Amino acid sequence: MAFAFCVLLLQGCAGWQSALDPKGPAAGELAWLIWFFTALCAVVWALVMIALAAPLVMRSRSGDEPLLLDEAAERRKMRVVVSAIGVTAIILIGLTLLSFFANRTLAAIGSETALTIRVTGHQWWWEVRYEDATPSRILTTANEIHIPAGEPVRLLLTSTDVIHSFWIPSLAGKLDLIPGHMNVLDIKADKPGVYRGQCAEFCGAQHANMGTFIIAEPREKFDAWWNDQLQPAAAPTGDEAKAGQYLFLRRPCVMCHRIGGTPAGGTVAPDLTHIAGRKTLAAGTLTMSRGNLAAWIADPQGIKPGSHMPVVELNGDELNAIVAYLEGLK
């Protein structure tokens, strides 16, 4: 039973949102520190318990014999206490040095950074902007961050409202996004994969529904994705999708959202130019599907209460038309 219980607990050490399942150098360094600190603290705890139990055992064996002052024994006890204090000091200094060298290792990850991404926290979604020396190649998306696998990437973190915290456990430690301040986090994914993240600082009612995904892919695939994302939204083809575009551009949606290649130029909500190509909706709250897209548009407050997306009055035909239009934005 005890073995089964331990195995069950260890299941939490793996998975795409575990700091103990590292997939990059930064997370690997942090995981090693966690395991080392845990093992060392366990040894110290065991030794302290033994030191506390030994006098009790010795006293129980001596029965009711009176306590006698033994100067030699007192000196030995004093030496034990002094030694314990010395060992404690050495352990604390050692752990401090380990933390210092770990920080140096983490700082070295971004020494050859080629890609810089600005991540801005909003209640409750992530704005993702890919920086480039050529203005026409600057790209803005939302909630999903694509990176080239095996290459260091620099994230510039800030917020527009409250303090958020960016955390991709499998790739790096957490770092706060603070309004009016820019923090820097360097990450690197060892191999292609999808790594889930979460806001780790309570930021309001929907804090738990502020997820994100890091999608690491080979450089060639990443470059192709970037080039595709720079293209304007695909023009609708079917009659229903065309009707959906017409409705979108004449309803309140256009005041908040941007769709490249159309008059929609809102900046206070996620960019929808290629929304259908994302894996999730509402910052990881729903998987991308026609049904979920319709549910989110029809009743965002029912799915994510307190979110800043208002309910827009649409009849069934209008809702289906807008969903058909957005489904084509890949």
Disulfide bonds with the S-S distance in Angstrom:
none
